[in-house]
Amino acid sequence: MQMFHCRARVHYFDTFAEFAKEFALSDTDLILTEKIMFSSFVEKLNLPCHIILKDEYDPGEPKEEVVDAITLAMKDLTVKRIVAIGGGSVIDIAKILLNKNVYPCRRLIEGEVPVECDKELITLPSTCGTGSEVTYGGIYTMKENGLKTALMSDRMTSSHAVLVPELIENLPFRIFVHCSVDALAHAMESYVSATRGNDFARAMGAQAIKLILNGYADILQNGENYRKKICKQFISASCMAGLAVNNGGAGPAHALAYPLGEVYHMSHGESVYQFLGTVMSIYLRENPQGEIIQELAEIVRKPVERAGFQVSDTNVFDQMEAMLDKVFPMRKLHEAGMKEEEIETFCDSLIESKQRLLAASYVPFTKELMIEAYRRRF
């Protein structure tokens, strides 16, 4: 049984210019990015690369029709390496573009044609959340039904993951928090995963949790602009959490989040933020003596206490949620437009479509527990 895998070589540079020089970007490289990244870091270097700006097609999460449009824009280009500079949306699109037979991408996503990659992928994350620079495969929204569908293959993985803290320094604070909570969820859910959790993934996840929560404690003590001084800490934690979830797997907090993105177009980071503390507190209540949940509680306890919150044996995850809410307040689900009568509908949908995530729950995550989680956040 495989315990841990990391295909990407992980690199660090203080600036994008240092990366561009070291990797000798050329006219057979394609940079896939967004307008803000291009104007802030790429344009001034006058690189010989091909450039495609993803948000000229669509600013949102990866969609089937956007992948197809970008594939057509590439058809006459000679591309040996794709350099993806962006968040999870840009990087997920770049992963599918590695394939020889991308158009139309529905054939790949539905398994009608095999994954066969003929390009190399270099990823530079511009957020501190998804860990997409080291995870395999991607998530794509299908045109016909609007559902997010995974295409997972080890071949669709970065050859090089490049961490450049300069790229996340000017993230809006709301996005910074939502992204980093997504990374925190990757680390915590993989830590307690009942299906794929293992000591190697937990070791990586534990360090990510410490870096993120201690970073939040520092921000609470020094103000939100302090995050710019600790960007390296957060972008490193995001990468570690990506490695943890790639090997340990996600769980119910991610499952519960999916309908919010599909129906209400809530960002993935904010959707996961809604449920992380709730799911972990349910775990602790349902199985308080479990060795793994106790280990996780102890990792979480110290930075939460350092931030000034009073922690007991039973409230550690509730206090963590209070800490997160103080860093950046969470809105209630009804404020996002969710209707109370949708709770059971969402739960039934998850039982039908998200068993992989629900099966990873540290305790059996019944429909009743799903309803409780939604009601707590409603």
N, C-alpha and C positions, 0 to 999 in steps of 0.2 A: 504494500500500500504506500503510495506516494505521500510524504508528509509536508514537503515544502518545495516550492518551485519559484524561481525568479529568472525569466529569460533575459530581461533588460539589464544592460550595464547602467548603473546609476552614476551620474556625473554632477558636479557642482561648479557653477561659475557665479561670480558676483554680478556680472552684467551680460546682457544679450550680445553685445559687441565682442566680448571675450569668447563666448561660445561660437559666434559666426567665424571668427578667425581660426579657432582651434579645429573646427570641423570643415574648414575650407569649402564653404558653400559655393556651388557652381551652377552652370546653366542646365544641368541635368537634375537639379533639385527643384522640387515644388514646395513652396511655403503656403500652407493652408492656415489662415488666421482670420481675425476680424479687424474691422477698420481701426478701432482704438489701439490695438496692439501694433498694427502696421504703421500708423502715423507716429506712435510714441517711440518705437524701438527699431523698426525694420527700414522704413523709408529713407532715413538719413544716411544709411550705410551704402546705398546704391548697389545692392547686391545683384548678381547676374541671374538670380533664380526666377523661375516662373512664380507668379503670385495669384492666388485665388482667395477672395475675401468671402468667407462663409455668410456673413450677415447681409451681403448684397443679394443673397437668395432667400434667406429667412433668418430672423434673429433668434429664433427659439430653439427648442430641443431637436435632436436629429429626426428628420422625417424622410420617409421613403422617396417622396418626390424631389426633395432637396439633394439627396444622394444621387439620384438619376440626373438632375440638372448639372451638378458638378462633374459627374462622370462624362457627360457629353462635352463639357467645356474643356476636358483634359484629352479628348480623343486624338488630337493631332500633336500633342506634346510628347517629347521624349523625357520620361521621368524615371530615374533610378532610385531616388530617395524622396520620401515625403516628410517634410518638417512641419509638424503640427504645433502651433503656438496658440493655446487657448484653454478653455475649460473642457469639461467632459463632452460637451456637444461637438466641438471641433475635433477633439481627439477620437471620439467614437466614429465620426464620419471618415476621418483619416484611416482608421483601421479597416473599414470595409473597402476603401479605395485601393488598398494593397493588392486586392485580388485581380487576376487576369480578366475574369469575365464578370464585370460588375453590373453592366446594364442589360436588362433592368434589374435592380437590386433585389426585387421581390423573389427572384429565382434563387438567389443565394440564401436569403433570410428563411425561405420556406423549404430549403434543402433540395431544390430541383437540380442545382449544379453544385459541385464540390467547392470547398474553400481551397483555392490555389493562388498563393501570393507570389508576385514577381518583383516586388519593390521592398526597400528597407524603410522602416519607420523610425523617425527621431521625434520624440515628444517633449515639449516644454510647457508644463502646466502654468496657466495664468490665474488659477484659483488654488485654494488650499483645502480641497474637499474630496473630489471624486477618486483620486488615486489612479485615474485612468491611464496615467503614464506607465504603470506597471501591471495593470490588470489585463486580462485577455478578453477579446470580444467586445461587443457593444450592444446598446439598446436603441431600437429604432421604432418610431411611431408609424404605423401602417396607415396608408391613405384610406383604405376601404372601411375600416372599423374604428380607427383612432386609437387602437390599443398599442401599448409599448411591447415590443417583441424582441427577445434576445437572440443574437447570433454569436455563439460562443465557440471560439477555436483558439488553441494555443498559437496557431500560426499568425493570428491577428493580434500580435503583441509587439510592443516597441523593441527595437534592437538597442536603442539608447534612450534612457529617461534622463532628462537634463533639468536640474533644479536651479532656477535663477530667481532669487528672492526679489530682485528689482521688478519682476513682472507682476508681483502681487501687492506692491507697496501702496498703490493708489486704488485698490478695490474699495468701493463704497462699504461703509462699516456694516450695513445690513447684510450685504452679500458675503463679506468676510466671515461674519458670524454663522450664517446659514451654511456656508461651505465647510467651515471647520467643524461644525456640529455633525455634518454628514461624515466627515472623517472620523470623528469621535464615535459615531454609530458603527462605522466599519470595524473599528478596533474593539468596541465593547460587544457587539453581536457575534463577531468571530470568536471572541474570547470564551463565550459561554455556549457556542454552537453544539447542539446535541448530535449533529450528523458529521461535521467535518472539523470540529475544534481539536487542536492538538498543541503540544508544548511549543513547537517552533512558531506557529502562528501567534500563540499567546505571548511569547517573548517579544515579538515585534509589536503586537497590539498594546502590551503593557507600557512600553516606552512611548508609543504614540499618545496614549491616554494621559500619561504624566506630562508630556510636553504641552498638550492642548489645555488641560485643566490648569496647570501652573501658569500658562500664558494668560488664561482668562483671569486668574487671581492677580497677575501683574497689571492687567488692563484695568481691573476694578480699583486697584490701588493708585494707578498713575494716569488714568484717563484713556479714552478710546484711541487717541493718536499714538499712544505708546506701542500699539501693534506694529508700527513701521520700524521700530527698533528690534522687533523679534520676528521678522518675516522668515528668516532662515529656520527658526524653531518651528513655525507653523507649516512651512512648505515641506520640511523634512518629516514632520509628524504625519502629514497627509500622505506622503509616499509610503511611510511605514505602515499606516493604516490600510493603504491599498494592497500592500503585500500581505497583510494579515487577512483581509477579507478575501483576497484571491485564493488563499490557501485554507482559510477557516470557514468562509461563507457568511452571508448575511442571514437575517431572521425576520421575526414578525414586525419589528419597527419599520423595516423597509416594505414589507407586504402591506401594512396598514397605510403606508404613505402613497402607494401607487394610485388609488382612485382620486386622490386630491389633485395629482398632476394631470390625470387623464380627463377629469370632469371639470375641474376648476382652474386648471393651468397654474396651480401653485408650484413654485420651483421645487425641485427634488430636495434640496437642502432644507428648505422650510418645512416641507412635508414630513421628512424624517425627524426634524426638530420637534414636531408636534408629539411624537410618540416615544422617543428614546427613553426619557425619564420614567414615563408611565409603564412601559414594558418592563424595564429593569426593576421597578418597585413591585410590580406584580410577581416577577420571578422571586424576589426576596420574600414576599409574603407567602407565596405558595410553597416554597421549599427553602426555608430560612437556614437549614443546617447543611445545605449543599456545599461541598468543598469549593467548587469553582466559583459559585456566586459569592461566597465569603472572601475568596481571594480577590475578586473584582471589587467588592465593597471596600476592602482595605486599600487597594490602589487608589480608589476614588476619594476615600475619606481624607487623606492628608491635604491635597490641594484645596478641597472644599472647606476644610477647617482653616487653612491658611487665608482663605478669602473672607473669613469672619463668620461662617455659618456653624451653628451648633449641631453636631452630628451624634446620633445614637446608633445602636445596633440595628434598629428597625427603620430609620428614616434617611439613610445615607443617600439613596437615589432621589428621594423627594427633595432633599437639601441640594443635591446636585442640580436638579431641575430649577430650584429657586435661584441658584447661582447663575445658571444660564439665562434665566428670565431677567436677572438684574443686569447682566452684560448687554442683552438686547431683548426687550419684552416680546413674548409670543402673543399673537392674536388668537382668539378663540375660533373654532371652526365655523361657527355661525357667522362670524365677521367676514369670512372668506366666501360666504354664500351657501354653505352646506345646509341642507334641510334635515331636521331630526328624523324624518321618515326614511331618509336615505341610508341610515346606519345599518339596518338589517340587509338592505339591498347590497351595500358594499361588502358586508361580511359574507353573504352568500356567493358573491362574485369571487372573493378571495379564496374561499374554500374550494371553488371550482378551478381557479386558475393559478394560485400561488402556493401550491402544496410544497414545492421545493423550499420556500422560505419558511412556511409554517412548520414544516417537519423539523427544522433546525432549532425550534424553540427549546429553551432550557427546561421548561415544563410543558405538558400538553396544552397547546394554545387553542382552546375550545372556542366555539362561536360565542359563548357567554363571556369569555374573557375579551374577545374582540369587541363585543358590544360595550363592555365596561370601558375599554380603552377609548373608543370613540366618544362615549358619553362624558368621560372625564375631560376630554379636550373640547367638547361641543360648547 
